[in-house]
Amino acid sequence: MKLKWIAISMALLLLVASGCSQGTQKKSSEDKKEDVLTIKMAVQPWVGNGPFWIAEEKGIDEKYGIKLETVSFEQDSDMNAAFASDKVQVANLATHTTIRMEANQDLDMKAIIFMDESHDADAILADKSIQSVKDLKGQKIAFEEGATSELLLQQALSEEGMTLDEVETVFMPASQAGLSMISGDVKTAVTYAPYINEVLGKKQDEGVHLIYTGKDSPGLISDIVVGKTKFFEDNPEATEKLRKVWDEALQYWKENEEEGNKIVAEGSGITAEELPSILSGLKFYNSKEQAEKAGSGELMEAAGNIQKLMVEAGSMKKEVNLEEIFDME
């Protein structure tokens, strides 16, 4: 009888231990789930965001303990508003947009990833009667106001000691700027890929050519990942995790070009066949290359030049401390 009670007691103890073990495992599993940091990222349908789309698709983000949710916007203004109002935690912005938002909206921001810079993906196109930037004086030029096209034109003119006041500006979206050249409404337009390729494809035989590109001013037209300083203070691990996700996704794209191109083309709203000509005009940076660019002073020099151009153009209310924005080393 005594042995029987001992056996029953042992069985009950084992049952309780098993229940505790399962409870601990469940709690551990829940804790693990809670450790995953969800980050909403504002993007536009631009190929420069490609590695983050790949990271989402292939689960690279979850490998580093984050759940990345890209939120796509068609208009700059909508994306900027979503970021300013904390509807997203981070945003992939043009460098000049970041600096201008910091100045005009008093946003306390940190830039943590230097994604890419344009070489031939942004350009000034001209017909055969215009052979250099100097020839732009007095010409009618089509471009999008406040966008990268305006910045590129300002830089090109400034190198020749000229300003926007010395040309006739015709404001329109970048896509329309290219079309205005095709139709012959203007002799010069500033736009970006894929519209550059479209114009050259139809008008290159008639002498339309590039007279200035992003390659002529490295770092001027570039894209960065930014977030509010408070977000990074509240989530100190986010910077390193996002950089690791970016690096691995960038490498994955290089090693799986066909698959990567398909994902990026879909996110950009173009065909995979259109992608190579656009990518040829872009330079992507991994974390090591980014640190080298920052360490050499090249990145801050470019940012300083961007700020100078925008202050001169009146698009910034004040200058900002660029060192406090860029956390790239």
Summary of the structure (lengths in Angstrom):
residues: 329
radius of gyration: 25.5
end to end distance: 74.8
largest distance: 110.8
contacts: 1067
relative contact order: 0.17
helix: 55%
strand: 19%
